[in-house]
């Protein structure tokens, strides 16, 4: 799974923004920005929101970016986004994520039930 700093670097590259431009836009040094892109600095929510503004995209698109997903980033076309708007592809990705979480929840419930059965059997043993 790609990490956020990899996504930030890829989006910056697709937008043809320099590290200098990004650092200046974020109000940090180029060195600090480079550390952010290399994953040496943990990104804060505030920086992630600022990056989404600089990239003219959503935090969701940054976090879940892949080379084929947000075509508007590759083409340079700006995607108009309003607070709370969700695209069809984002809905699909969320549904897949929910399905995966439900499967994990079912697995965890089964493991808990198995352990409870073991405890019950151990308690019956003299």
C-alpha positions in Angstrom: 0.0 0.0 0.0 1.3 3.4 -1.0 1.9 5.9 1.7 0.6 9.5 1.8 4.0 11.0 1.2 4.3 8.9 -2.0 0.9 10.2 -3.1 1.9 13.8 -2.3 5.1 13.5 -4.4 3.2 11.9 -7.3 0.5 14.5 -7.3 3.0 17.4 -7.1 4.8 15.8 -10.0 1.6 15.5 -12.1 0.8 19.1 -11.3 4.3 20.2 -12.4 4.8 22.0 -9.1 8.3 22.3 -7.7 9.3 21.5 -4.1 10.1 25.2 -3.7 6.6 26.2 -4.8 5.1 23.6 -2.4 7.3 24.7 0.5 6.4 28.4 -0.1 2.7 27.6 -0.3 2.8 25.7 3.0 4.9 28.3 4.7 7.8 25.9 5.4 11.4 25.5 4.2 12.2 23.4 1.2 14.2 21.1 3.4 11.1 20.6 5.6 9.0 19.9 2.6 11.5 17.4 1.2 11.4 15.6 4.5 7.6 15.5 4.3 7.7 13.9 0.8 10.3 11.4 1.9 8.2 10.4 4.9 10.7 11.6 7.4 8.2 14.0 8.9 4.7 13.0 9.9 2.1 15.0 8.0 -0.5 16.8 10.2 -4.1 17.2 9.4 -3.6 20.9 8.8 -0.9 20.4 6.3 -3.0 17.7 4.5 -5.9 20.2 4.3 -3.5 22.9 3.0 -2.1 20.4 0.4 -5.6 19.6 -0.8 -6.2 23.3 -1.3 -2.9 23.8 -3.2 -3.6 20.7 -5.4 -7.3 21.8 -5.9 -8.5 18.4 -4.8 -9.9 16.7 -1.7 -8.0 15.1 1.1 -9.6 11.9 0.0 -7.9 12.1 -3.4 -4.6 12.7 -1.8 -4.9 9.8 0.7 -6.3 7.3 -1.9 -4.4 8.5 -4.9 -3.2 6.1 -7.6 -2.0 6.8 -11.1 -5.3 5.9 -12.8 -7.8 7.3 -10.3 -8.2 11.0 -10.3 -7.9 11.8 -14.0 -8.4 15.5 -13.3 -5.0 15.5 -11.5 -3.2 14.0 -14.5 -4.8 16.2 -17.1 -4.2 19.3 -15.0 -7.9 20.0 -15.2 -9.2 21.4 -11.9 -12.0 19.4 -10.3 -14.5 21.7 -8.6 -15.2 20.4 -5.2 -17.5 21.6 -2.6 -17.3 20.7 1.1 -18.9 17.3 1.5 -19.2 16.4 -2.2 -18.4 12.8 -3.1 -17.8 11.5 -6.6 -19.2 8.1 -7.9 -15.7 6.6 -7.8 -15.3 7.7 -4.2 -18.6 6.2 -3.3 -17.5 2.9 -4.9 -14.2 3.0 -3.1 -16.0 3.6 0.2 -18.5 0.7 -0.4 -15.5 -1.6 -1.1 -13.8 -0.4 2.1 -17.0 -0.9 4.1 -17.4 -4.5 2.7 -13.8 -5.2 3.7 -14.4 -3.9 7.2 -17.5 -6.0 7.5 -15.6 -9.1 6.5 -12.9 -8.2 9.1 -15.6 -7.7 11.7 -17.1 -11.1 10.9 -13.7 -12.7 11.3 -13.1 -11.0 14.6 -16.5 -12.0 15.9 -15.7 -15.6 15.0 -12.4 -15.5 16.7 -14.0 -14.1 19.9 -16.7 -16.8 19.8 -14.0 -19.5 19.4 -12.0 -18.1 22.3 -15.2 -17.9 24.5 -15.9 -21.5 23.7 -12.3 -22.5 24.7 -12.8 -20.6 28.0 -16.1 -22.2 28.6 -14.6 -25.7 28.0 -11.6 -24.9 30.3 -13.9 -23.8 33.0 -15.8 -27.1 32.8 -12.6 -29.1 33.1 -11.9 -30.3 36.7 
